[in-house]
């Protein structure tokens, strides 16, 4: 099995991150649109807000996955974070999502004092749901017609993971 390295993303990673979200499974499984622009992703990576942590996963020097973790800026919800993640189509099922999510959970639990991590996931994204459940996320509810994808409205589950810092 190839070694997966997770590191902080840098502004010059914009093109490689755009390539992740240009993959059909990545844009279909997130709120991204097809055919993302290099300029948009380059600007996004050059201007990451202070409450957002962005990481990439590499295999043999190729950036194959990205995760962005946002700590809520509202004072009453600073104990909460949420994330979005994408993995290149040809690297799905190789542990990239596991490596990225493990990195975020370590950061949240051991360094940022985050108690609750939230996410939304399309109800038909069974592999992502299984990954999240593996890390202790539970389904808290469902939203009907949450997003428009490939010509139709799709539902999402709201999932969360708690760390009581016991």
Secondary structure, 3 states (H helix, E strand, C coil): CCCEEEEECCHHHHHHHHHHHCCHHHHHCCCCCCCCCHHHHHHHHHCCCCCEEEEEEEECCEEEEEEEEEECCCHHHCCEEEEEEEECHHHCCCCHHHHHHHHHHHHHHHCCCCCEEEEEEECCCHHHHHHHHHCCCEEEEEEEEEEEECCEEEEEEEEEEECCCC
